Amino acid sequence: MGLLAEHRSSLLTKTAAGDKLWPDVDAPNDRFAGLLKATRAKMCEAIGMPGNYGRVVIQFVGGTGYRINPDLYTCDVWQIRDLLITAARAGGPERMASLIAATEFYTGSYLSTVPHFWARQAADALNRSIVQALAQLADLEEQPEAEIGYLERATELDGVAEHLYRRRMEVYARLGRLQAVHYCYDELREHLRDRGRKPSPQTEQLYRRISACE
C-alpha cells in the first residue's frame, strides 16, 4: 500500500514493484500476485466492500500498471503534500492554515515498518518537508510561546538541525527562560555526539553570549 501511495501520479508496474519489494529475487511474479490479492482484500474490508471488488479498489490501468482508486481512497501523505503545495503558492492566512493542517496530519514517521531503501527515501523527504513547514510557521508566528512550540516540534523531528536549535535558544532568551536555553543546548550536543559531531562555532558563540547575560 505504501508503494502504491508513492505512485499517485504514475502507475506501479509489476516489474517496478518486484524490483522495490524483492530486490534480491530474480522472478518475484508469484509473490506479487499473492501480495496484490491480499492488499486488495484488506482495502475492500476497510470500506465495507465485498472482497470480489478487488479490481475496483486497486485498478489495473491500460494493461500497464496499478494504482489506488482515487475515487474511493485518499492517503494522508497525499493530503500532506497537497497542503504543502497550497502553502507554497498561497500567502497570508491561507498559507499559515495550510502549513498548520499539513503538520497536524503528520503524526509519526512515514512507512516506519517498511525495510526498503525507497521507503526510507520517501520517509526522509517527507520528514524534511514537515520540519521546513514547522520552521515556516515559526517565522509567521507572532506569539513567542507558539513560535517555541513549532521550533520544539521541528527539532524533535530533526535532532541535529543546529539553525533551529539556535532559534529556540534565542526565543527562550527573549522570554527570560535561561534554564530552557541550557537544556536546549545540552539536547543538541547530545544528538550531535551520537553522530560523532560537536556544535558549530556559531552555536557555541550564541550559547556563550546568552549564558553571559545570566
Backbone as ProteinMPNN parsed JSONL, in Angstrom:
{"seq_chain_A": "MGLLAEHRSSLLTKTAAGDKLWPDVDAPNDRFAGLLKATRAKMCEAIGMPGNYGRVVIQFVGGTGYRINPDLYTCDVWQIRDLLITAARAGGPERMASLIAATEFYTGSYLSTVPHFWARQAADALNRSIVQALAQLADLEEQPEAEIGYLERATELDGVAEHLYRRRMEVYARLGRLQAVHYCYDELREHLRDRGRKPSPQTEQLYRRISACE", "coords_chain_A": {"N_chain_A": [[0.828, -1.199, 0.0], [1.961, 1.182, 0.761], [3.847, 1.519, -1.279], [2.16, 1.754, -3.483], [0.909, 4.133, -2.717], [3.017, 5.86, -3.056], [3.051, 5.996, -5.744], [1.242, 7.806, -6.819], [0.93, 9.628, -8.963], [1.766, 8.188, -11.088], [1.691, 5.009, -12.723], [2.09, 1.893, -11.025], [4.115, -0.55, -12.054], [4.298, -4.128, -12.501], [6.898, -5.038, -12.711], [8.396, -2.909, -11.586], [7.404, -2.97, -8.984], [8.29, -5.504, -8.158], [11.087, -5.112, -8.259], [11.429, -3.222, -6.223], [10.247, -4.302, -3.918], [11.212, -6.9, -3.657], [14.165, -6.992, -4.061], [16.246, -8.807, -4.205], [15.367, -11.048, -5.429], [15.007, -12.985, -8.326], [12.751, -13.565, -9.988], [9.98, -12.483, -8.981], [7.242, -12.748, -9.528], [5.214, -14.5, -8.678], [5.066, -13.947, -5.986], [4.215, -11.303, -6.102], [1.595, -11.481, -7.138], [0.222, -12.785, -5.071], [0.543, -10.949, -2.978], [-0.722, -8.697, -4.035], [-3.373, -9.62, -4.189], [-3.952, -10.035, -1.451], [-3.682, -7.42, -0.483], [-5.654, -6.048, -1.883], [-7.895, -7.327, -0.767], [-7.758, -6.454, 1.909], [-8.126, -3.715, 1.565], [-10.669, -3.634, 0.489], [-12.103, -4.618, 2.677], [-11.675, -2.559, 4.483], [-13.401, -0.501, 3.715], [-15.822, -1.675, 3.755], [-16.538, -3.113, 1.482], [-17.451, -5.724, -0.78], [-15.278, -8.587, -1.045], [-14.764, -9.423, -3.63], [-14.466, -7.194, -5.133], [-11.942, -6.389, -5.59], [-10.504, -5.582, -7.882], [-11.532, -3.157, -8.287], [-10.793, -1.488, -6.187], [-7.98, -1.464, -6.227], [-6.768, -0.547, -9.124], [-6.096, -1.864, -12.373], [-4.61, -0.382, -14.914], [-5.031, 0.308, -18.267], [-3.654, -1.955, -19.097], [-1.129, -1.657, -18.189], [-0.166, -0.819, -15.562], [-0.61, -0.499, -11.945], [-2.802, 1.211, -9.636], [-4.009, 2.959, -6.73], [-7.474, 3.366, -6.393], [-8.485, 6.533, -6.91], [-10.965, 7.635, -6.56], [-12.156, 6.332, -4.521], [-10.446, 6.24, -2.356], [-8.21, 8.161, -0.291], [-4.938, 9.234, 0.711], [-3.142, 9.979, 3.67], [-0.578, 10.966, 3.267], [-0.758, 11.988, 0.7], [-2.524, 14.091, 1.157], [-1.005, 15.672, 2.883], [1.111, 16.436, 1.179], [-0.307, 17.831, -0.793], [-1.305, 19.971, 0.713], [1.085, 21.24, 1.432], [1.936, 22.086, -1.064], [-0.124, 23.871, -1.649], [0.363, 25.742, 0.388], [2.846, 26.732, -0.425], [2.133, 28.201, -2.617], [0.395, 30.043, -1.697], [-0.495, 32.934, 0.325], [-0.406, 34.921, 3.346], [-3.134, 34.366, 5.631], [-4.115, 31.976, 4.452], [-1.85, 30.568, 3.704], [-0.661, 30.041, 6.206], [-2.684, 28.519, 7.404], [-2.704, 26.276, 5.759], [-0.146, 25.231, 6.18], [-0.306, 24.617, 8.916], [-2.322, 22.665, 8.869], [-1.058, 20.674, 7.346], [1.113, 19.942, 8.998], [-0.255, 18.965, 11.161], [-1.467, 16.687, 10.144], [0.692, 15.034, 9.969], [1.637, 12.577, 11.899], [3.532, 10.813, 12.741], [6.49, 8.84, 12.007], [6.828, 8.17, 8.584], [5.991, 5.239, 6.801], [7.359, 3.57, 8.584], [7.772, 0.893, 9.25], [8.61, -0.349, 7.008], [11.132, -2.017, 5.432], [12.787, -1.009, 3.28], [14.892, 0.618, 0.855], [13.698, 2.571, -0.832], [11.503, 3.287, 0.692], [12.658, 4.478, 2.939], [13.855, 6.664, 1.735], [11.575, 8.081, 0.853], [10.363, 8.548, 3.33], [12.299, 10.11, 4.653], [12.35, 12.367, 3.003], [9.744, 13.346, 3.327], [9.773, 13.897, 6.061], [11.688, 15.95, 6.148], [10.274, 17.892, 4.745], [8.188, 18.454, 6.525], [9.581, 19.43, 8.734], [10.605, 21.755, 7.584], [8.175, 23.065, 7.09], [7.297, 23.516, 9.717], [9.296, 25.241, 10.575], [8.727, 27.4, 8.915], [6.217, 28.087, 9.917], [7.007, 28.957, 12.431], [8.356, 31.262, 11.648], [6.213, 32.796, 10.778], [4.661, 33.111, 12.997], [3.453, 35.236, 15.568], [3.385, 35.171, 18.304], [5.607, 34.488, 20.863], [5.589, 32.126, 22.506], [4.067, 30.307, 21.051], [5.656, 30.222, 18.785], [7.918, 28.974, 19.838], [6.804, 26.457, 20.331], [6.464, 25.419, 17.725], [9.143, 25.322, 16.903], [10.237, 23.562, 18.764], [8.931, 21.178, 18.122], [9.89, 20.843, 15.544], [12.619, 20.354, 16.0], [12.419, 18.002, 17.37], [11.847, 16.303, 15.312], [14.045, 16.608, 13.685], [16.891, 16.146, 14.98], [19.428, 17.262, 14.746], [19.411, 19.724, 13.597], [20.94, 22.448, 13.628], [20.49, 25.196, 13.166], [17.836, 25.525, 13.859], [17.84, 24.865, 16.542], [19.4, 26.983, 17.462], [17.638, 29.079, 16.985], [15.623, 28.362, 18.78], [17.017, 28.741, 21.219], [17.435, 31.494, 21.116], [14.813, 32.518, 21.23], [13.949, 31.491, 23.685], [15.703, 32.958, 25.298], [14.794, 35.565, 24.86], [12.393, 35.38, 26.167], [13.213, 35.165, 28.702], [13.768, 32.669, 29.702], [16.127, 31.159, 30.78], [17.065, 28.741, 31.797], [15.886, 26.954, 30.101], [17.326, 27.5, 27.824], [19.819, 26.362, 28.439], [19.066, 23.684, 28.645], [18.214, 23.213, 26.015], [20.59, 23.571, 24.567], [22.147, 21.482, 25.651], [20.646, 19.309, 24.814], [20.923, 19.447, 22.014], [23.717, 19.085, 21.843], [23.941, 16.468, 22.775], [22.554, 15.004, 20.8], [24.193, 15.55, 18.598], [26.589, 14.432, 19.461], [25.984, 11.748, 19.384], [26.297, 11.32, 16.741], [28.904, 11.644, 16.309], [29.741, 14.304, 16.26], [30.197, 17.847, 17.007], [28.784, 20.88, 18.454], [28.56, 23.693, 16.246], [30.883, 26.473, 15.747], [29.353, 28.831, 15.549], [26.998, 28.168, 16.949], [28.097, 27.665, 19.473], [29.098, 30.211, 20.12], [26.73, 31.714, 20.285], [25.496, 30.432, 22.437], [27.322, 30.957, 24.51], [27.16, 33.734, 24.609], [24.491, 34.17, 25.402], [24.528, 32.841, 27.861], [26.287, 34.454, 29.265], [24.736, 36.553, 30.005], [23.353, 35.918, 32.234]], "CA_chain_A": [[0.0, 0.0, 0.0], [2.866, 2.328, 0.772], [4.418, 1.668, -2.61], [1.088, 2.311, -4.317], [0.726, 5.532, -2.324], [4.116, 6.622, -3.647], [2.821, 6.067, -7.192], [-0.015, 8.525, -7.021], [0.864, 10.286, -10.271], [2.232, 7.268, -12.119], [1.256, 3.642, -12.468], [3.073, 0.966, -10.476], [4.181, -1.752, -12.867], [4.683, -5.348, -11.784], [8.361, -5.092, -12.683], [8.878, -1.934, -10.612], [7.049, -3.473, -7.657], [9.205, -6.591, -7.845], [12.418, -4.564, -8.007], [11.458, -2.469, -4.979], [9.83, -5.111, -2.775], [12.054, -8.104, -3.567], [15.313, -6.673, -4.915], [17.192, -9.923, -4.286], [14.688, -12.194, -6.05], [15.062, -12.839, -9.786], [11.425, -13.592, -10.63], [9.035, -12.47, -7.863], [5.87, -12.569, -10.005], [4.277, -15.251, -7.857], [4.903, -13.187, -4.747], [3.433, -10.102, -6.397], [0.181, -11.83, -7.304], [-0.338, -13.061, -3.746], [0.505, -9.707, -2.204], [-1.763, -7.853, -4.624], [-4.668, -10.165, -3.773], [-4.133, -9.767, -0.018], [-3.855, -5.975, -0.294], [-6.995, -5.721, -2.368], [-8.866, -7.811, 0.217], [-7.724, -5.564, 3.078], [-8.697, -2.419, 1.205], [-12.128, -3.84, 0.394], [-12.615, -4.751, 4.038], [-11.584, -1.269, 5.169], [-14.551, 0.355, 3.393], [-17.029, -2.484, 3.75], [-16.864, -3.512, 0.118], [-17.236, -7.167, -0.966], [-13.927, -8.938, -1.415], [-14.593, -9.638, -5.076], [-14.313, -5.896, -5.785], [-10.527, -6.035, -5.512], [-10.047, -4.89, -9.087], [-12.068, -1.797, -8.233], [-10.052, -0.681, -5.205], [-6.666, -1.286, -6.85], [-7.088, -0.655, -10.539], [-5.073, -2.179, -13.364], [-4.983, 0.635, -15.901], [-4.467, 0.258, -19.612], [-2.752, -3.074, -19.274], [0.237, -1.161, -17.932], [0.24, -0.819, -14.161], [-1.621, -0.461, -10.892], [-2.934, 2.416, -8.823], [-5.139, 3.037, -5.812], [-8.605, 4.078, -6.987], [-8.56, 7.821, -6.214], [-12.359, 7.991, -6.292], [-12.577, 5.619, -3.306], [-9.488, 6.4, -1.257], [-7.122, 9.132, -0.297], [-3.882, 8.864, 1.649], [-2.733, 11.159, 4.42], [0.622, 11.541, 2.659], [-1.206, 12.814, -0.421], [-3.101, 15.311, 1.715], [0.103, 16.492, 3.377], [1.83, 17.021, 0.045], [-1.186, 18.827, -1.421], [-1.346, 21.139, 1.584], [2.37, 21.933, 1.324], [1.924, 22.768, -2.358], [-1.01, 25.028, -1.479], [1.061, 26.725, 1.224], [3.918, 27.351, -1.205], [1.544, 29.098, -3.606], [-0.513, 30.98, -1.029], [0.077, 33.934, 1.221], [-1.259, 35.34, 4.445], [-3.797, 33.35, 6.461], [-4.259, 30.694, 3.756], [-0.567, 29.869, 3.801], [-0.484, 29.536, 7.565], [-3.668, 27.463, 7.635], [-2.273, 25.077, 5.026], [1.021, 24.697, 6.889], [-0.781, 24.011, 10.167], [-3.037, 21.431, 8.544], [-0.076, 19.669, 6.903], [1.892, 19.448, 10.139], [-1.147, 18.193, 12.034], [-1.656, 15.376, 9.51], [1.911, 14.237, 10.156], [1.554, 12.122, 13.286], [4.613, 9.886, 13.056], [7.381, 8.52, 10.896], [6.154, 7.592, 7.426], [6.472, 3.923, 6.36], [8.406, 3.236, 9.555], [7.996, -0.555, 9.345], [8.955, -0.877, 5.677], [12.597, -2.071, 5.46], [13.338, -0.879, 1.934], [15.559, 1.899, 0.612], [12.754, 3.537, -1.385], [10.647, 3.758, 1.779], [13.436, 5.394, 3.766], [13.99, 7.902, 0.971], [10.293, 8.789, 0.919], [10.149, 8.982, 4.714], [13.217, 11.219, 4.953], [11.92, 13.548, 2.255], [8.542, 13.881, 3.96], [10.181, 14.459, 7.347], [12.316, 17.246, 5.877], [9.216, 18.838, 4.36], [7.453, 18.858, 7.721], [10.489, 20.287, 9.511], [10.611, 23.048, 6.906], [6.87, 23.693, 7.328], [7.282, 23.992, 11.103], [10.157, 26.42, 10.621], [7.981, 28.489, 8.292], [5.199, 28.508, 10.878], [7.695, 29.749, 13.456], [8.605, 32.577, 11.049], [4.951, 33.521, 10.634], [4.001, 33.242, 14.299], [3.738, 36.477, 16.276], [3.46, 34.914, 19.734], [6.829, 33.71, 21.118], [5.33, 30.792, 23.062], [3.65, 29.466, 19.935], [6.852, 30.049, 17.956], [8.717, 27.943, 20.512], [6.159, 25.17, 20.128], [6.802, 24.938, 16.383], [10.566, 25.012, 16.849], [10.482, 22.351, 19.554], [8.495, 20.01, 17.357], [10.806, 20.693, 14.414], [13.868, 19.732, 16.45], [12.111, 16.615, 17.699], [11.896, 15.556, 14.056], [15.419, 16.69, 13.169], [17.655, 16.406, 16.195], [20.728, 17.883, 14.503], [19.203, 20.961, 12.836], [21.505, 23.457, 14.538], [19.887, 26.519, 12.987], [16.571, 25.56, 14.594], [18.199, 24.928, 17.959], [19.809, 28.353, 17.764], [16.427, 29.894, 17.073], [14.992, 28.042, 20.069], [17.76, 29.407, 22.301], [17.196, 32.937, 21.029], [13.461, 32.828, 21.71], [13.972, 31.257, 25.132], [16.399, 34.078, 25.928], [13.89, 36.721, 24.833], [11.339, 35.148, 27.158], [13.834, 35.074, 30.024], [13.792, 31.257, 30.127], [17.528, 30.815, 30.597], [17.259, 27.32, 32.052], [15.497, 26.271, 28.871], [18.453, 27.653, 26.9], [20.807, 25.338, 28.796], [18.506, 22.376, 28.28], [18.208, 23.152, 24.557], [21.97, 23.371, 24.133], [22.559, 20.125, 26.037], [19.909, 18.381, 23.946], [21.603, 19.462, 20.728], [25.047, 18.496, 21.983], [23.786, 15.017, 22.9], [22.205, 14.463, 19.479], [25.369, 15.632, 17.737], [27.578, 13.474, 19.956], [25.596, 10.427, 18.885], [26.746, 11.231, 15.349], [30.324, 11.954, 16.264], [29.916, 15.714, 15.927], [30.097, 18.837, 18.076], [28.123, 22.108, 17.997], [29.376, 24.574, 15.414], [31.318, 27.705, 16.424], [28.235, 29.78, 15.601], [26.127, 27.755, 18.047], [28.854, 27.873, 20.717], [29.146, 31.645, 20.396], [25.405, 32.128, 20.734], [25.263, 29.889, 23.777], [28.154, 31.694, 25.481], [26.632, 35.092, 24.72], [23.284, 34.135, 26.228], [24.912, 32.44, 29.221], [26.971, 35.588, 29.917], [23.733, 37.527, 30.437], [22.691, 35.45, 33.455]], "C_chain_A": [[0.866, 1.254, 0.0], [3.476, 2.581, -0.592], [3.385, 2.216, -3.587], [0.856, 3.789, -3.997], [1.816, 6.418, -2.921], [4.016, 6.711, -5.163], [1.472, 6.73, -7.475], [-0.148, 9.077, -8.433], [1.405, 9.427, -11.401], [1.801, 5.86, -11.741], [2.416, 2.807, -11.932], [3.057, -0.3, -11.326], [4.594, -2.945, -12.004], [6.209, -5.446, -11.664], [8.928, -4.145, -11.633], [8.582, -2.401, -9.187], [7.996, -4.595, -7.235], [10.588, -6.092, -7.497], [12.511, -3.883, -6.644], [11.137, -3.325, -3.75], [10.706, -6.346, -2.572], [13.3, -7.919, -4.432], [16.284, -7.833, -5.096], [16.594, -11.165, -4.941], [14.623, -11.976, -7.557], [13.685, -12.731, -10.433], [10.332, -13.649, -9.563], [7.572, -12.387, -8.268], [4.852, -13.309, -9.148], [4.038, -14.545, -6.532], [4.02, -11.966, -4.977], [1.948, -10.422, -6.473], [-0.476, -12.076, -5.953], [-0.471, -11.804, -2.909], [-0.582, -8.774, -2.722], [-3.144, -8.317, -4.177], [-4.956, -9.847, -2.31], [-4.388, -8.282, 0.234], [-5.225, -5.529, -0.768], [-8.059, -6.148, -1.369], [-8.92, -6.891, 1.434], [-8.368, -4.221, 2.762], [-10.2, -2.511, 1.007], [-12.735, -3.878, 1.786], [-12.671, -3.401, 4.744], [-12.785, -0.378, 4.895], [-15.84, -0.45, 3.254], [-17.476, -2.916, 2.375], [-16.626, -5.018, -0.03], [-15.841, -7.47, -1.489], [-13.698, -9.127, -2.895], [-14.519, -8.321, -5.854], [-12.854, -5.437, -5.771], [-10.013, -5.259, -6.7], [-10.581, -3.452, -9.158], [-11.222, -0.93, -7.306], [-8.608, -0.44, -5.647], [-6.845, -1.577, -8.327], [-5.86, -1.054, -11.358], [-5.423, -1.372, -14.602], [-4.25, 0.413, -17.219], [-3.525, -0.891, -19.866], [-1.312, -2.745, -18.941], [0.671, -1.305, -16.487], [-0.924, -0.577, -13.227], [-1.629, 0.895, -10.183], [-4.076, 2.232, -7.84], [-6.243, 3.837, -6.492], [-8.802, 5.409, -6.257], [-9.985, 8.295, -5.941], [-12.882, 7.338, -5.011], [-11.699, 5.912, -2.108], [-8.678, 7.674, -1.426], [-6.106, 8.633, 0.714], [-3.45, 10.122, 2.395], [-1.479, 11.783, 3.818], [0.267, 12.376, 1.43], [-1.738, 14.15, 0.092], [-2.018, 16.25, 2.226], [0.799, 17.187, 2.214], [0.988, 18.07, -0.671], [-1.23, 20.112, -0.595], [-0.042, 21.929, 1.521], [2.486, 22.665, -0.003], [1.049, 24.015, -2.281], [-0.321, 26.128, -0.69], [2.136, 27.461, 0.44], [3.38, 28.38, -2.194], [0.719, 30.217, -2.969], [0.263, 32.007, -0.204], [-0.886, 34.217, 2.349], [-1.879, 34.191, 5.203], [-3.929, 31.998, 5.782], [-2.968, 29.889, 3.833], [-0.391, 29.255, 5.183], [-1.441, 28.388, 7.851], [-3.252, 26.169, 6.956], [-1.076, 24.426, 5.701], [0.607, 24.001, 8.177], [-1.459, 22.689, 9.879], [-2.07, 20.325, 8.133], [0.677, 19.089, 8.087], [1.022, 18.655, 11.111], [-1.442, 16.819, 11.464], [-0.476, 14.453, 9.799], [1.993, 13.826, 11.63], [2.65, 11.137, 13.669], [5.416, 9.573, 11.814], [6.641, 7.752, 9.806], [6.808, 6.261, 7.046], [7.545, 3.366, 7.296], [8.711, 1.745, 9.636], [8.388, -1.187, 8.013], [10.473, -0.852, 5.517], [13.255, -1.953, 4.09], [13.896, 0.523, 1.723], [14.586, 2.949, 0.096], [11.855, 4.117, -0.304], [11.38, 4.754, 2.658], [13.64, 6.725, 3.043], [12.715, 8.741, 1.064], [10.041, 9.344, 2.312], [11.032, 10.172, 5.052], [12.794, 12.498, 4.246], [10.687, 14.18, 2.898], [8.884, 14.532, 5.297], [10.82, 15.831, 7.157], [11.272, 18.3, 5.511], [8.443, 19.344, 5.575], [8.305, 19.754, 8.609], [10.525, 21.683, 8.903], [9.288, 23.786, 7.14], [6.779, 24.253, 8.737], [8.163, 25.228, 11.263], [9.46, 27.628, 10.002], [6.881, 28.999, 9.215], [5.814, 29.342, 11.992], [7.987, 31.156, 12.939], [7.34, 33.432, 11.028], [4.297, 33.847, 11.967], [4.434, 34.522, 15.018], [3.882, 36.282, 17.781], [4.666, 34.023, 20.03], [6.578, 32.306, 21.654], [4.882, 29.827, 21.968], [4.819, 29.203, 18.988], [7.741, 28.952, 18.529], [8.128, 26.555, 20.262], [6.483, 24.582, 18.762], [8.267, 24.525, 16.3], [10.891, 23.748, 17.64], [10.059, 21.105, 18.783], [9.429, 19.773, 16.17], [12.094, 19.997, 14.84], [13.643, 18.334, 16.999], [12.233, 15.736, 16.454], [13.285, 15.562, 13.428], [16.32, 17.131, 14.31], [19.012, 17.039, 15.987], [20.605, 19.15, 13.653], [19.66, 22.14, 13.697], [20.843, 24.815, 14.396], [18.57, 26.634, 13.732], [16.818, 25.558, 16.101], [18.652, 26.338, 18.341], [18.605, 29.272, 17.872], [15.693, 29.633, 18.386], [15.692, 28.782, 21.198], [17.508, 30.905, 22.296], [15.817, 33.311, 21.562], [13.359, 32.578, 23.211], [14.601, 32.445, 25.849], [15.51, 35.317, 25.959], [12.807, 36.608, 25.896], [11.902, 35.063, 28.577], [13.915, 33.657, 30.559], [15.204, 30.699, 29.934], [17.803, 29.339, 30.887], [16.892, 26.498, 30.818], [16.593, 26.384, 27.816], [19.494, 26.574, 27.162], [20.318, 23.947, 28.382], [18.563, 22.178, 26.771], [19.613, 22.868, 24.033], [22.454, 21.958, 24.46], [21.896, 19.071, 25.154], [20.582, 18.287, 22.579], [22.956, 18.761, 20.818], [24.976, 16.973, 22.074], [23.461, 14.381, 21.546], [23.413, 14.464, 18.545], [26.429, 14.619, 18.157], [27.268, 12.067, 19.465], [26.06, 10.213, 17.446], [28.221, 11.589, 15.195], [30.635, 13.39, 15.923], [29.819, 16.579, 17.171], [29.346, 20.054, 17.546], [29.087, 22.994, 17.216], [29.837, 25.786, 16.209], [30.195, 28.735, 16.55], [27.293, 29.456, 16.758], [26.808, 27.989, 19.389], [28.874, 29.346, 21.093], [27.812, 32.164, 20.907], [25.156, 31.662, 22.162], [26.071, 30.654, 24.82], [27.612, 33.092, 25.684], [25.391, 35.139, 25.604], [23.621, 33.81, 27.665], [25.565, 33.589, 29.977], [25.991, 36.614, 30.464], [23.059, 37.107, 31.74], [23.161, 36.257, 34.669]], "O_chain_A": [[0.558, 2.246, -0.66], [3.607, 3.73, -1.015], [3.709, 3.054, -4.429], [0.633, 4.597, -4.899], [1.574, 7.578, -3.251], [4.798, 7.416, -5.8], [0.68, 6.245, -8.283], [-1.221, 9.003, -9.032], [1.494, 9.879, -12.543], [1.574, 5.565, -10.568], [3.567, 2.987, -12.329], [2.075, -1.042, -11.31], [5.161, -2.784, -10.924], [6.735, -5.882, -10.64], [9.827, -4.515, -10.877], [9.412, -2.246, -8.292], [8.45, -4.633, -6.092], [11.207, -6.582, -6.553], [13.547, -3.955, -5.983], [11.687, -3.102, -2.672], [10.915, -6.784, -1.44], [13.469, -8.619, -5.43], [17.066, -7.839, -6.047], [17.24, -12.212, -5.0], [14.229, -10.903, -8.014], [13.475, -11.905, -11.321], [9.81, -14.723, -9.266], [6.733, -11.998, -7.455], [3.752, -12.808, -8.915], [2.92, -14.55, -6.017], [3.177, -11.637, -4.143], [1.13, -9.69, -5.916], [-1.598, -11.63, -5.713], [-1.47, -11.611, -2.215], [-1.282, -8.133, -1.938], [-3.991, -7.496, -3.825], [-6.064, -9.438, -1.965], [-5.218, -7.928, 1.071], [-5.879, -4.717, -0.113], [-9.024, -5.417, -1.143], [-10.002, -6.584, 1.934], [-9.073, -3.655, 3.596], [-10.927, -1.569, 1.322], [-13.759, -3.246, 2.044], [-13.596, -3.128, 5.509], [-13.159, 0.425, 5.75], [-16.828, 0.036, 2.702], [-18.672, -3.07, 2.129], [-15.674, -5.537, 0.551], [-15.286, -6.706, -2.278], [-12.57, -9.007, -3.372], [-14.51, -8.325, -7.085], [-12.565, -4.249, -5.92], [-9.175, -4.37, -6.547], [-10.139, -2.648, -9.979], [-10.963, 0.235, -7.61], [-8.074, 0.654, -5.464], [-7.05, -2.724, -8.725], [-4.739, -0.636, -11.07], [-6.423, -1.648, -15.265], [-3.022, 0.34, -17.27], [-2.68, -0.815, -20.759], [-0.389, -3.449, -19.349], [1.741, -1.844, -16.205], [-2.073, -0.463, -13.654], [-0.629, 1.61, -10.135], [-4.996, 1.45, -8.079], [-5.974, 4.873, -7.1], [-9.24, 5.418, -5.107], [-10.193, 9.243, -5.183], [-13.918, 7.738, -4.481], [-12.156, 5.84, -0.967], [-8.488, 8.186, -2.529], [-6.385, 7.714, 1.484], [-3.398, 11.205, 1.813], [-1.326, 13.004, 3.851], [0.933, 13.373, 1.152], [-1.439, 15.205, -0.467], [-2.092, 17.464, 2.034], [1.045, 18.392, 2.264], [1.517, 19.091, -1.11], [-1.195, 21.211, -1.148], [-0.064, 23.159, 1.553], [3.069, 23.747, -0.065], [1.421, 25.079, -2.776], [-0.405, 27.303, -1.046], [2.323, 28.666, 0.612], [4.084, 29.318, -2.567], [0.39, 31.209, -3.619], [1.484, 31.947, -0.064], [-2.044, 33.803, 2.311], [-1.242, 33.157, 5.403], [-3.865, 30.968, 6.453], [-2.997, 28.671, 4.006], [-0.015, 28.09, 5.311], [-1.056, 27.396, 8.47], [-3.427, 25.086, 7.515], [-1.0, 23.2, 5.784], [1.108, 22.923, 8.496], [-1.206, 21.697, 10.563], [-2.241, 19.171, 8.525], [0.862, 17.874, 8.171], [1.517, 17.768, 11.806], [-1.65, 15.873, 12.223], [-0.633, 13.234, 9.863], [2.368, 14.622, 12.49], [2.691, 10.673, 14.808], [5.068, 9.987, 10.708], [5.915, 6.798, 10.087], [8.034, 6.166, 6.977], [8.519, 2.763, 6.846], [9.807, 1.368, 10.05], [8.487, -2.409, 7.901], [11.058, 0.23, 5.47], [14.173, -2.708, 3.773], [13.434, 1.489, 2.331], [14.635, 4.099, 0.532], [11.482, 5.289, -0.362], [10.805, 5.758, 3.079], [13.602, 7.786, 3.666], [12.764, 9.944, 1.317], [9.564, 10.468, 2.465], [10.572, 11.135, 5.667], [12.869, 13.585, 4.818], [10.595, 15.403, 3.002], [8.352, 15.591, 5.631], [10.534, 16.765, 7.906], [11.377, 19.457, 5.919], [8.086, 20.52, 5.646], [7.807, 20.729, 9.172], [10.481, 22.68, 9.625], [9.285, 24.997, 7.362], [6.245, 25.344, 8.937], [7.816, 26.153, 11.998], [9.584, 28.746, 10.502], [6.639, 30.203, 9.29], [5.218, 30.319, 12.446], [7.884, 32.13, 13.685], [7.396, 34.644, 11.235], [3.472, 34.757, 12.054], [5.619, 34.849, 15.07], [4.443, 37.14, 18.463], [4.748, 32.912, 19.505], [7.297, 31.378, 21.284], [5.277, 28.661, 21.965], [4.958, 28.103, 18.453], [8.253, 28.107, 17.795], [8.859, 25.597, 20.013], [6.748, 23.386, 18.647], [8.596, 23.502, 15.699], [11.734, 22.953, 17.222], [10.76, 20.094, 18.796], [9.725, 18.626, 15.832], [12.604, 19.142, 14.116], [14.589, 17.551, 17.085], [12.663, 14.584, 16.529], [13.656, 14.626, 12.72], [16.489, 18.322, 14.57], [19.699, 17.332, 16.966], [21.586, 19.597, 13.057], [18.859, 22.749, 14.407], [20.652, 25.518, 15.388], [18.214, 27.719, 14.193], [16.073, 26.188, 16.851], [18.323, 26.827, 19.421], [18.554, 30.141, 18.742], [15.202, 30.563, 19.027], [15.033, 29.387, 22.045], [17.381, 31.518, 23.356], [15.672, 34.31, 22.267], [12.75, 33.369, 23.93], [14.1, 32.89, 26.881], [15.473, 36.036, 26.957], [12.36, 37.611, 26.454], [11.15, 34.907, 29.539], [14.112, 33.464, 31.758], [15.448, 29.88, 29.048], [18.693, 28.75, 30.274], [17.514, 25.475, 30.531], [16.772, 25.475, 27.005], [19.994, 25.944, 26.23], [21.076, 23.145, 27.837], [18.919, 21.099, 26.298], [19.797, 22.021, 23.159], [23.099, 21.314, 23.633], [22.513, 18.068, 24.795], [20.787, 17.195, 22.051], [23.295, 17.941, 19.965], [25.827, 16.269, 21.53], [24.023, 13.345, 21.19], [23.634, 13.511, 17.797], [27.091, 14.019, 17.31], [28.175, 11.289, 19.168], [26.2, 9.079, 16.989], [28.711, 11.807, 14.086], [31.688, 13.675, 15.353], [29.419, 16.12, 18.241], [29.27, 20.254, 16.333], [30.284, 23.032, 17.502], [29.247, 26.101, 17.243], [30.106, 29.433, 17.56], [26.841, 30.357, 17.465], [26.176, 28.455, 20.337], [28.686, 29.692, 22.26], [27.765, 32.956, 21.848], [24.661, 32.423, 22.994], [25.56, 30.965, 25.896], [27.601, 33.594, 26.808], [25.248, 36.026, 26.446], [23.079, 34.417, 28.589], [25.418, 33.692, 31.194], [26.359, 37.45, 31.289], [22.269, 37.872, 32.294], [22.714, 36.007, 35.788]]}, "name": "protein", "num_of_chains": 1, "seq": "MGLLAEHRSSLLTKTAAGDKLWPDVDAPNDRFAGLLKATRAKMCEAIGMPGNYGRVVIQFVGGTGYRINPDLYTCDVWQIRDLLITAARAGGPERMASLIAATEFYTGSYLSTVPHFWARQAADALNRSIVQALAQLADLEEQPEAEIGYLERATELDGVAEHLYRRRMEVYARLGRLQAVHYCYDELREHLRDRGRKPSPQTEQLYRRISACE"}
